[in-house]
Amino acid sequence: MKELISTRGVLEGQMHQHEHDVAEASAKLSAATLARRKTLIASNFVSMQEIDERTADLSNKDGSVKADQANVERLEALSSYKKITVPFDGIVTARDTDVGALINAGGGTGPAMFVISDISKLRVYVNVPQNYVPQIKIGAKAVMTVPEYPNRTFEATVEASAQAVDVSSGTTRMQLGLDNKNGELMPGGYSNVRLSLQRDNVPLSIPASALIFNQNGLRVATVSSDDKIQFKKVTIARDLGRTIELASGITPEDRIVVTPPDGIADGDQVHIAGGDKAKPEKAKPEKVSEKQDVKG
């Protein structure tokens, strides 16, 4: 359908014109004429050829009437779109038309006339780095802050995960649900999101200065029970800058050399300064913080 409907009067005028089309009256006249001709066949006042011609004429006019009726029904269907009803309650967040504007009936390439948003519950989309994804479970809680309320926090819940990594950013998109029944937050805005990581085992963390990397691989210098240097190979779980989380290689009971000097070797005798302060620490629960957009 490519008709352009500008006002209600144009559409109703088209419907009125088709409802009183002369084709319907002409078809009725042809039907009456054919019936009269058929009554004269027995007296030989008309020929069978004339009857056949009248029958064909009536058939053509009936087809024209049906085509006009279909057009009327089409216009009636278009007329029902004069009243626009949305499938849910909400507010108009964008309006791209006005009274008297020309609307293309059936066109799908132009802008939407209205954008309706239900802001009672918002969806928050967060791009989570790949190494954090396994530690964020569905149903986990998150804390949000927004620029318009600097001294307030809002609680959201992780509802879904894309279950795929974006190759361009190395992140996975997650969807959070946020209750906004008071309408305080606006769709399309930005927020800071903090997600608590859920770990089965808390890894050990050491200062980055304690790592030794040479031809023997990645190692850490530890102090044995008899105060002698003992090197242990380690595996890094995460590099946090000044702090390194280790996946394997040492235990909480190991004493490490925080800043091993050049030339240190296995079996060197050392003097412990600080006692248990040299032991590796358990990593503190961390939070992922990222600025993301809030979608309605």
Secondary structure, DSSP 8 states (H G I E B T S, - for coil): ---EE-SHHHHHHHHHHHHT-HHHHHHHHHHHHHHHHHHTTTTTSS-HHHHHHHHHHHHHHHHHHHHHHHHHHHHHHHHGGGS---SS--EEEEE---TT--EETT--SS--SEEEE-TTEEEEEEEEEGGGGGG--TT-EEEEEETTEEEEEEEEEEEEE--S-BTTTTEEEEEEEEE-TT--S-TT-EEEEEEE---SS--EEEEGGGEEEETTEEEEEEE-TTSBEEEEE-EEEEE-SSEEEEEES--TT-EE-SS--TT--TT-B---SSGGGGS-EE----EEEEEEEEE-
